[in-house]
């Protein structure tokens, strides 16, 4: 059951079950329980993340325009500074 929650170790569960001579029915039972828990945990984490992300987005709605114009201003400054330097480098 523990191998289900460790990344990239899930593939070793059948090998381990076979090496300890675990019956197929027991393996299937434990694997089903582990997958059910795995799915429930990750769905719960996803739902919690989604709700917290929605709250964060609604809090930052007012800052959206400010961030956009600041990004445009920053890009404009970078273009104004870098373009003349490249032209001078090619001529000289």
N, C-alpha and C positions, 0 to 999 in steps of 0.2 A: 504494500500500500504506500509505503514511503517513497519508493522509486517513482511513483506517478508524479510527485511534486518536485522532483529534482530534474532540471532541464537536461535533456539528452540521455537520461538514464532510464526512461520508460521502456526503451527497447531491450534492456537487459532483464526486465521482469520475467518474461517467459523462459529465458535461459537459466535464471536463478531458480525458478520454480521447477524446471526440469532437472536441474542438478541436485536439488534436495528431495527429488522424487515426490513432489506434491501432486495429488490427484488432479485430473483435469477439472472436475466439478468444484473442488476447493479453489483452484486457481481462478476459474471463471467467476465464482462468488466474490473472492477478494478483489479481483480486477474490476468487476462491476461496481462494487462498493467504492473502490478508489476512484474510478472514473466519475461516479456520481458526486463524490465529495469534491473532486478536482473541478468539475463543471460548476458546481454550486459556488465554490469559493471564487473562481474567476468571474462568474457572472455577477456576484455580489460586489466584488472589487470594481468591475466595470460600471455598475449602476452607481456606486458611491462616487467614482471618479466623474461620471457624467453629470451628476447633480452638483458636485462641487465646481465643475467647470462652468456649468450654466450660471451659478451664483457669481463666479468670478467675471464672466462675460457681462452680466447685467450690471455689475459694479463698475466696470470699465467702459460702459457705453458712452459716457460723457467724454472720456479721454480719446475716443476713437478718432475724431477729427483733428485733435491736437497732435496725436502721434502720426497721422497721415501727413499733415502739413510739415511737421518736423522732419520726417523722412524725405519728403520731396525737397525741402530746403537743404538738407544734408547732401543729397545726391547732386543738386545743382551746384553747391559749393565744390564738391569733389570734381565735377566735370569742368567747372570754370578754372580750377587750379591745375588739373592734370592736362587738359587739352593744350593750353599754350606751351607747356613744357615739352610735350611731345613734338610740336611743330618746330620749336627751337632746336631740339636734338637732331631732327632730320636735316635742317638747313646747315648746321655747323659741322 
